């Protein structure tokens, strides 16, 4: 199945969750915001939100500094 992540096409398995995707991309779930098809996904829902063909995701990383 094909989804789009930050403008790039990505193949992923049927039944993959947002949490699975983040693990595959080696991204810590507590350091990111996820927008899916125009709406934000709450962090507690990462493990239960199943990706579907054509999903558009934006992964927004927190950047610290001062």
N, CA, C and O atoms as a CHARMM CRD file, in Angstrom:
* protein
*
  264
    1    1 UNK  N      0.85000  -1.16300   0.00000 PROA 1      0.00000
    2    1 UNK  CA     0.00000   0.00000   0.00000 PROA 1      0.00000
    3    1 UNK  C      0.89900   1.23100   0.00000 PROA 1      0.00000
    4    1 UNK  O      2.00700   1.19700   0.53500 PROA 1      0.00000
    5    2 UNK  N      0.42200   2.31100  -0.59800 PROA 2      0.00000
    6    2 UNK  CA     1.19600   3.55100  -0.73000 PROA 2      0.00000
    7    2 UNK  C      0.56500   4.66600   0.11000 PROA 2      0.00000
    8    2 UNK  O     -0.64700   4.88000   0.08200 PROA 2      0.00000
    9    3 UNK  N      1.41500   5.36500   0.85200 PROA 3      0.00000
   10    3 UNK  CA     0.99700   6.57300   1.56900 PROA 3      0.00000
   11    3 UNK  C      2.00000   7.66500   1.21200 PROA 3      0.00000
   12    3 UNK  O      3.00300   7.40700   0.54700 PROA 3      0.00000
   13    4 UNK  N      1.72100   8.87400   1.65700 PROA 4      0.00000
   14    4 UNK  CA     2.65300   9.97900   1.43900 PROA 4      0.00000
   15    4 UNK  C      3.03700  10.54800   2.79300 PROA 4      0.00000
   16    4 UNK  O      2.17900  10.88000   3.61100 PROA 4      0.00000
   17    5 UNK  N      4.34800  10.65600   3.01500 PROA 5      0.00000
   18    5 UNK  CA     4.87600  11.18200   4.27900 PROA 5      0.00000
   19    5 UNK  C      5.76300  12.37300   3.95700 PROA 5      0.00000
   20    5 UNK  O      6.80000  12.23500   3.30800 PROA 5      0.00000
   21    6 UNK  N      5.34300  13.54800   4.42000 PROA 6      0.00000
   22    6 UNK  CA     6.08600  14.78800   4.17500 PROA 6      0.00000
   23    6 UNK  C      6.42200  14.95400   2.69000 PROA 6      0.00000
   24    6 UNK  O      7.52700  15.36600   2.33600 PROA 6      0.00000
   25    7 UNK  N      5.46200  14.63100   1.83500 PROA 7      0.00000
   26    7 UNK  CA     5.61700  14.82500   0.40800 PROA 7      0.00000
   27    7 UNK  C      6.28900  13.68500  -0.33800 PROA 7      0.00000
   28    7 UNK  O      6.38700  13.72900  -1.56500 PROA 7      0.00000
   29    8 UNK  N      6.75500  12.66000   0.37900 PROA 8      0.00000
   30    8 UNK  CA     7.41500  11.52400  -0.26100 PROA 8      0.00000
   31    8 UNK  C      6.51600  10.29000  -0.21200 PROA 8      0.00000
   32    8 UNK  O      5.90300   9.99900   0.81500 PROA 8      0.00000
   33    9 UNK  N      6.44300   9.56800  -1.33300 PROA 9      0.00000
   34    9 UNK  CA     5.67800   8.32000  -1.35900 PROA 9      0.00000
   35    9 UNK  C      6.43100   7.26000  -0.56700 PROA 9      0.00000
   36    9 UNK  O      7.65900   7.18300  -0.60200 PROA 9      0.00000
   37   10 UNK  N      5.65400   6.43800   0.15500 PROA 10     0.00000
   38   10 UNK  CA     6.24200   5.40900   0.99100 PROA 10     0.00000
   39   10 UNK  C      5.36500   4.16900   0.91900 PROA 10     0.00000
   40   10 UNK  O      4.14000   4.26500   1.00100 PROA 10     0.00000
   41   11 UNK  N      5.98300   3.01700   0.76500 PROA 11     0.00000
   42   11 UNK  CA     5.24400   1.75900   0.79500 PROA 11     0.00000
   43   11 UNK  C      5.18900   1.26700   2.23500 PROA 11     0.00000
   44   11 UNK  O      6.17200   1.34500   2.97100 PROA 11     0.00000
   45   12 UNK  N      4.03300   0.76300   2.62100 PROA 12     0.00000
   46   12 UNK  CA     3.90500   0.19400   3.95800 PROA 12     0.00000
   47   12 UNK  C      2.92700  -0.97400   3.92400 PROA 12     0.00000
   48   12 UNK  O      2.17200  -1.14300   2.96600 PROA 12     0.00000
   49   13 UNK  N      2.95300  -1.76300   4.96600 PROA 13     0.00000
   50   13 UNK  CA     2.13900  -2.96900   5.05800 PROA 13     0.00000
   51   13 UNK  C      0.70300  -2.64600   5.42100 PROA 13     0.00000
   52   13 UNK  O      0.42000  -1.65400   6.09200 PROA 13     0.00000
   53   14 UNK  N     -0.20000  -3.50600   4.96100 PROA 14     0.00000
   54   14 UNK  CA    -1.59900  -3.40600   5.38200 PROA 14     0.00000
   55   14 UNK  C     -1.64000  -3.57200   6.89900 PROA 14     0.00000
   56   14 UNK  O     -0.92200  -4.40000   7.45900 PROA 14     0.00000
   57   15 UNK  N     -2.47300  -2.79000   7.54900 PROA 15     0.00000
   58   15 UNK  CA    -2.63300  -2.89200   8.99700 PROA 15     0.00000
   59   15 UNK  C     -1.60000  -2.12600   9.80000 PROA 15     0.00000
   60   15 UNK  O     -1.64000  -2.14500  11.03000 PROA 15     0.00000
   61   16 UNK  N     -0.66700  -1.44600   9.12400 PROA 16     0.00000
   62   16 UNK  CA     0.36100  -0.67900   9.82900 PROA 16     0.00000
   63   16 UNK  C     -0.27100   0.50800  10.53900 PROA 16     0.00000
   64   16 UNK  O     -1.11500   1.20300   9.97300 PROA 16     0.00000
   65   17 UNK  N      0.14100   0.73400  11.77800 PROA 17     0.00000
   66   17 UNK  CA    -0.34900   1.88400  12.54100 PROA 17     0.00000
   67   17 UNK  C      0.65400   3.02600  12.43700 PROA 17     0.00000
   68   17 UNK  O      1.76200   2.85500  11.92800 PROA 17     0.00000
   69   18 UNK  N      0.25300   4.17500  12.92000 PROA 18     0.00000
   70   18 UNK  CA     1.17800   5.31300  12.96400 PROA 18     0.00000
   71   18 UNK  C      2.38200   4.96500  13.83100 PROA 18     0.00000
   72   18 UNK  O      3.51300   5.30400  13.48300 PROA 18     0.00000
   73   19 UNK  N      2.15300   4.29800  14.94600 PROA 19     0.00000
   74   19 UNK  CA     3.25600   3.89200  15.81900 PROA 19     0.00000
   75   19 UNK  C      4.23000   2.97600  15.07500 PROA 19     0.00000
   76   19 UNK  O      5.44500   3.13900  15.19200 PROA 19     0.00000
   77   20 UNK  N      3.70400   2.01400  14.30900 PROA 20     0.00000
   78   20 UNK  CA     4.55200   1.12600  13.51800 PROA 20     0.00000
   79   20 UNK  C      5.39100   1.92200  12.52100 PROA 20     0.00000
   80   20 UNK  O      6.58200   1.66100  12.35100 PROA 20     0.00000
   81   21 UNK  N      4.76500   2.88600  11.87000 PROA 21     0.00000
   82   21 UNK  CA     5.46300   3.71500  10.89200 PROA 21     0.00000
   83   21 UNK  C      6.59500   4.49200  11.54800 PROA 21     0.00000
   84   21 UNK  O      7.70200   4.55200  11.01200 PROA 21     0.00000
   85   22 UNK  N      6.32600   5.08100  12.69100 PROA 22     0.00000
   86   22 UNK  CA     7.36300   5.84900  13.38900 PROA 22     0.00000
   87   22 UNK  C      8.53500   4.95500  13.77400 PROA 22     0.00000
   88   22 UNK  O      9.69100   5.36500  13.66400 PROA 22     0.00000
   89   23 UNK  N      8.24300   3.73500  14.22400 PROA 23     0.00000
   90   23 UNK  CA     9.31300   2.78900  14.56200 PROA 23     0.00000
   91   23 UNK  C     10.12700   2.44500  13.31400 PROA 23     0.00000
   92   23 UNK  O     11.35500   2.39100  13.37100 PROA 23     0.00000
   93   24 UNK  N      9.45100   2.21500  12.19500 PROA 24     0.00000
   94   24 UNK  CA    10.12700   1.90900  10.93100 PROA 24     0.00000
   95   24 UNK  C     11.04700   3.05500  10.50700 PROA 24     0.00000
   96   24 UNK  O     12.13900   2.82200   9.98700 PROA 24     0.00000
   97   25 UNK  N     10.60200   4.29000  10.73300 PROA 25     0.00000
   98   25 UNK  CA    11.37900   5.46700  10.35400 PROA 25     0.00000
   99   25 UNK  C     12.37300   5.88800  11.43800 PROA 25     0.00000
  100   25 UNK  O     13.09900   6.87000  11.28100 PROA 25     0.00000
  101   26 UNK  N     12.39500   5.12600  12.54700 PROA 26     0.00000
  102   26 UNK  CA    13.28100   5.40000  13.68600 PROA 26     0.00000
  103   26 UNK  C     13.05400   6.79300  14.26400 PROA 26     0.00000
  104   26 UNK  O     13.99600   7.54100  14.52300 PROA 26     0.00000
  105   27 UNK  N     11.76800   7.12000  14.46200 PROA 27     0.00000
  106   27 UNK  CA    11.37500   8.40700  15.03600 PROA 27     0.00000
  107   27 UNK  C     10.72800   8.15100  16.39000 PROA 27     0.00000
  108   27 UNK  O      9.84000   7.30700  16.50900 PROA 27     0.00000
  109   28 UNK  N     11.17000   8.87800  17.40800 PROA 28     0.00000
  110   28 UNK  CA    10.58300   8.74100  18.74500 PROA 28     0.00000
  111   28 UNK  C      9.18200   9.35600  18.76900 PROA 28     0.00000
  112   28 UNK  O      9.02000  10.52600  18.42500 PROA 28     0.00000
  113   29 UNK  N      8.17600   8.58900  19.16800 PROA 29     0.00000
  114   29 UNK  CA     6.80000   9.09500  19.16100 PROA 29     0.00000
  115   29 UNK  C      6.57300  10.30900  20.06800 PROA 29     0.00000
  116   29 UNK  O      5.67800  11.11300  19.80400 PROA 29     0.00000
  117   30 UNK  N      7.36900  10.45100  21.13200 PROA 30     0.00000
  118   30 UNK  CA     7.14900  11.56400  22.05400 PROA 30     0.00000
  119   30 UNK  C      7.79900  12.86100  21.58900 PROA 30     0.00000
  120   30 UNK  O      7.70500  13.87900  22.27600 PROA 30     0.00000
  121   31 UNK  N      8.46000  12.83900  20.42700 PROA 31     0.00000
  122   31 UNK  CA     9.13000  14.04000  19.92700 PROA 31     0.00000
  123   31 UNK  C      8.55200  14.48500  18.59300 PROA 31     0.00000
  124   31 UNK  O      9.23600  15.13600  17.80300 PROA 31     0.00000
  125   32 UNK  N      7.28300  14.13200  18.33600 PROA 32     0.00000
  126   32 UNK  CA     6.72700  14.42800  17.01600 PROA 32     0.00000
  127   32 UNK  C      5.23400  14.70300  17.08800 PROA 32     0.00000
  128   32 UNK  O      4.52500  14.16300  17.93700 PROA 32     0.00000
  129   33 UNK  N      4.77500  15.55000  16.18400 PROA 33     0.00000
  130   33 UNK  CA     3.33800  15.73700  15.94900 PROA 33     0.00000
  131   33 UNK  C      3.01600  15.07100  14.62400 PROA 33     0.00000
  132   33 UNK  O      3.81900  15.11500  13.69200 PROA 33     0.00000
  133   34 UNK  N      1.84300  14.45500  14.53600 PROA 34     0.00000
  134   34 UNK  CA     1.44800  13.78900  13.30100 PROA 34     0.00000
  135   34 UNK  C      0.13900  14.39500  12.80700 PROA 34     0.00000
  136   34 UNK  O     -0.86000  14.44300  13.52400 PROA 34     0.00000
  137   35 UNK  N      0.17700  14.85200  11.57100 PROA 35     0.00000
  138   35 UNK  CA    -1.02900  15.32700  10.89500 PROA 35     0.00000
  139   35 UNK  C     -1.37700  14.28200   9.84200 PROA 35     0.00000
  140   35 UNK  O     -0.53700  13.90000   9.02600 PROA 35     0.00000
  141   36 UNK  N     -2.62200  13.83000   9.87200 PROA 36     0.00000
  142   36 UNK  CA    -3.08100  12.80900   8.90900 PROA 36     0.00000
  143   36 UNK  C     -4.28400  13.35200   8.15600 PROA 36     0.00000
  144   36 UNK  O     -5.32700  13.63400   8.74600 PROA 36     0.00000
  145   37 UNK  N     -4.13000  13.49300   6.86600 PROA 37     0.00000
  146   37 UNK  CA    -5.21700  13.97200   6.00100 PROA 37     0.00000
  147   37 UNK  C     -5.83200  15.27500   6.51300 PROA 37     0.00000
  148   37 UNK  O     -7.04800  15.45900   6.46200 PROA 37     0.00000
  149   38 UNK  N     -4.98100  16.17400   7.00700 PROA 38     0.00000
  150   38 UNK  CA    -5.43100  17.49500   7.41700 PROA 38     0.00000
  151   38 UNK  C     -5.82100  17.64400   8.87200 PROA 38     0.00000
  152   38 UNK  O     -6.13100  18.75400   9.30500 PROA 38     0.00000
  153   39 UNK  N     -5.81700  16.56000   9.64900 PROA 39     0.00000
  154   39 UNK  CA    -6.16600  16.64500  11.07100 PROA 39     0.00000
  155   39 UNK  C     -5.06900  16.04100  11.92800 PROA 39     0.00000
  156   39 UNK  O     -4.41200  15.08200  11.52200 PROA 39     0.00000
  157   40 UNK  N     -4.87200  16.59500  13.10500 PROA 40     0.00000
  158   40 UNK  CA    -3.83000  16.08300  13.99300 PROA 40     0.00000
  159   40 UNK  C     -4.29800  14.80400  14.68100 PROA 40     0.00000
  160   40 UNK  O     -5.46800  14.65400  15.03200 PROA 40     0.00000
  161   41 UNK  N     -3.35300  13.89300  14.86000 PROA 41     0.00000
  162   41 UNK  CA    -3.60900  12.63400  15.56500 PROA 41     0.00000
  163   41 UNK  C     -2.98600  12.76100  16.94900 PROA 41     0.00000
  164   41 UNK  O     -1.81000  13.09900  17.08200 PROA 41     0.00000
  165   42 UNK  N     -3.77500  12.49000  17.96500 PROA 42     0.00000
  166   42 UNK  CA    -3.26100  12.56800  19.34200 PROA 42     0.00000
  167   42 UNK  C     -2.29300  11.42000  19.60700 PROA 42     0.00000
  168   42 UNK  O     -2.49000  10.30800  19.11600 PROA 42     0.00000
  169   43 UNK  N     -1.26500  11.68700  20.37200 PROA 43     0.00000
  170   43 UNK  CA    -0.22900  10.69500  20.66000 PROA 43     0.00000
  171   43 UNK  C     -0.79800   9.37200  21.19500 PROA 43     0.00000
  172   43 UNK  O     -0.32800   8.31400  20.77700 PROA 43     0.00000
  173   44 UNK  N     -1.79200   9.38300  22.10100 PROA 44     0.00000
  174   44 UNK  CA    -2.33400   8.09900  22.58000 PROA 44     0.00000
  175   44 UNK  C     -3.00000   7.27200  21.47600 PROA 44     0.00000
  176   44 UNK  O     -3.22200   6.07400  21.64800 PROA 44     0.00000
  177   45 UNK  N     -3.31600   7.90600  20.35000 PROA 45     0.00000
  178   45 UNK  CA    -3.97000   7.19900  19.24300 PROA 45     0.00000
  179   45 UNK  C     -2.98000   6.65900  18.20900 PROA 45     0.00000
  180   45 UNK  O     -3.39800   6.01900  17.24400 PROA 45     0.00000
  181   46 UNK  N     -1.68000   6.90100  18.38700 PROA 46     0.00000
  182   46 UNK  CA    -0.68000   6.42700  17.42700 PROA 46     0.00000
  183   46 UNK  C     -0.73400   4.90600  17.27500 PROA 46     0.00000
  184   46 UNK  O     -0.58800   4.38600  16.16900 PROA 46     0.00000
  185   47 UNK  N     -0.94300   4.19600  18.38300 PROA 47     0.00000
  186   47 UNK  CA    -0.90000   2.73200  18.33900 PROA 47     0.00000
  187   47 UNK  C     -2.19500   2.11300  17.81500 PROA 47     0.00000
  188   47 UNK  O     -2.22500   0.92200  17.50700 PROA 47     0.00000
  189   48 UNK  N     -3.25600   2.89900  17.71200 PROA 48     0.00000
  190   48 UNK  CA    -4.54100   2.35500  17.25700 PROA 48     0.00000
  191   48 UNK  C     -4.99700   2.92200  15.91800 PROA 48     0.00000
  192   48 UNK  O     -5.98500   2.45000  15.35500 PROA 48     0.00000
  193   49 UNK  N     -4.29700   3.92300  15.40400 PROA 49     0.00000
  194   49 UNK  CA    -4.67200   4.52300  14.12800 PROA 49     0.00000
  195   49 UNK  C     -4.00500   3.75400  12.99000 PROA 49     0.00000
  196   49 UNK  O     -2.79300   3.83600  12.79000 PROA 49     0.00000
  197   50 UNK  N     -4.82300   3.00600  12.25200 PROA 50     0.00000
  198   50 UNK  CA    -4.32600   2.17700  11.16000 PROA 50     0.00000
  199   50 UNK  C     -4.27900   3.01700   9.88600 PROA 50     0.00000
  200   50 UNK  O     -5.24500   3.69300   9.53000 PROA 50     0.00000
  201   51 UNK  N     -3.13500   2.95600   9.21200 PROA 51     0.00000
  202   51 UNK  CA    -2.95600   3.69200   7.96000 PROA 51     0.00000
  203   51 UNK  C     -3.69400   2.99100   6.82600 PROA 51     0.00000
  204   51 UNK  O     -3.80900   1.76500   6.80400 PROA 51     0.00000
  205   52 UNK  N     -4.19000   3.79100   5.88500 PROA 52     0.00000
  206   52 UNK  CA    -4.89300   3.24200   4.72500 PROA 52     0.00000
  207   52 UNK  C     -4.27900   3.81100   3.44800 PROA 52     0.00000
  208   52 UNK  O     -3.61700   4.84900   3.46600 PROA 52     0.00000
  209   53 UNK  N     -4.51000   3.11800   2.36000 PROA 53     0.00000
  210   53 UNK  CA    -4.02000   3.53000   1.04500 PROA 53     0.00000
  211   53 UNK  C     -4.32900   5.00300   0.79000 PROA 53     0.00000
  212   53 UNK  O     -5.46700   5.44300   0.95600 PROA 53     0.00000
  213   54 UNK  N     -3.30700   5.76300   0.38600 PROA 54     0.00000
  214   54 UNK  CA    -3.50500   7.15500   0.02200 PROA 54     0.00000
  215   54 UNK  C     -3.44600   8.15400   1.16300 PROA 54     0.00000
  216   54 UNK  O     -3.59900   9.35400   0.93400 PROA 54     0.00000
  217   55 UNK  N     -3.22400   7.68200   2.40700 PROA 55     0.00000
  218   55 UNK  CA    -3.11100   8.63100   3.51800 PROA 55     0.00000
  219   55 UNK  C     -2.01600   9.65200   3.23100 PROA 55     0.00000
  220   55 UNK  O     -0.97900   9.32100   2.65700 PROA 55     0.00000
  221   56 UNK  N     -2.25600  10.89100   3.63500 PROA 56     0.00000
  222   56 UNK  CA    -1.27200  11.96800   3.54100 PROA 56     0.00000
  223   56 UNK  C     -0.85900  12.33800   4.95200 PROA 56     0.00000
  224   56 UNK  O     -1.67400  12.82100   5.73800 PROA 56     0.00000
  225   57 UNK  N      0.40300  12.11300   5.27500 PROA 57     0.00000
  226   57 UNK  CA     0.90900  12.39300   6.61000 PROA 57     0.00000
  227   57 UNK  C      1.95000  13.49900   6.57200 PROA 57     0.00000
  228   57 UNK  O      2.75900  13.58200   5.64800 PROA 57     0.00000
  229   58 UNK  N      1.91500  14.33300   7.57700 PROA 58     0.00000
  230   58 UNK  CA     2.97400  15.31400   7.82200 PROA 58     0.00000
  231   58 UNK  C      3.51300  15.01200   9.20800 PROA 58     0.00000
  232   58 UNK  O      2.76200  15.00700  10.18400 PROA 58     0.00000
  233   59 UNK  N      4.80500  14.76100   9.29800 PROA 59     0.00000
  234   59 UNK  CA     5.45600  14.50800  10.57700 PROA 59     0.00000
  235   59 UNK  C      6.22800  15.75700  10.94700 PROA 59     0.00000
  236   59 UNK  O      7.11400  16.19600  10.21400 PROA 59     0.00000
  237   60 UNK  N      5.88400  16.32200  12.08700 PROA 60     0.00000
  238   60 UNK  CA     6.44900  17.59300  12.51600 PROA 60     0.00000
  239   60 UNK  C      7.26800  17.33800  13.77000 PROA 60     0.00000
  240   60 UNK  O      6.71900  17.00100  14.81900 PROA 60     0.00000
  241   61 UNK  N      8.58700  17.49900  13.66100 PROA 61     0.00000
  242   61 UNK  CA     9.49100  17.23300  14.77200 PROA 61     0.00000
  243   61 UNK  C      9.66700  18.46600  15.63700 PROA 61     0.00000
  244   61 UNK  O      9.71900  19.59500  15.15000 PROA 61     0.00000
  245   62 UNK  N      9.76000  18.21300  16.95200 PROA 62     0.00000
  246   62 UNK  CA    10.06400  19.29000  17.88000 PROA 62     0.00000
  247   62 UNK  C     11.56700  19.57900  17.80900 PROA 62     0.00000
  248   62 UNK  O     12.38800  18.66400  17.74600 PROA 62     0.00000
  249   63 UNK  N     11.90300  20.86200  17.82100 PROA 63     0.00000
  250   63 UNK  CA    13.30100  21.26300  17.80500 PROA 63     0.00000
  251   63 UNK  C     13.53800  22.13800  19.01600 PROA 63     0.00000
  252   63 UNK  O     12.88700  23.16900  19.19100 PROA 63     0.00000
  253   64 UNK  N     14.47600  21.71900  19.84900 PROA 64     0.00000
  254   64 UNK  CA    14.79900  22.48800  21.05200 PROA 64     0.00000
  255   64 UNK  C     15.89400  23.50400  20.75500 PROA 64     0.00000
  256   64 UNK  O     16.62200  23.40100  19.76700 PROA 64     0.00000
  257   65 UNK  N     15.97900  24.44900  21.61100 PROA 65     0.00000
  258   65 UNK  CA    17.04300  25.44500  21.44200 PROA 65     0.00000
  259   65 UNK  C     16.76400  26.63900  22.33600 PROA 65     0.00000
  260   65 UNK  O     15.78400  26.67800  23.08000 PROA 65     0.00000
  261   66 UNK  N     17.62400  27.57200  22.24000 PROA 66     0.00000
  262   66 UNK  CA    17.40200  28.71400  23.09900 PROA 66     0.00000
  263   66 UNK  C     18.23800  29.88500  22.72700 PROA 66     0.00000
  264   66 UNK  O     18.15700  30.93100  23.37000 PROA 66     0.00000
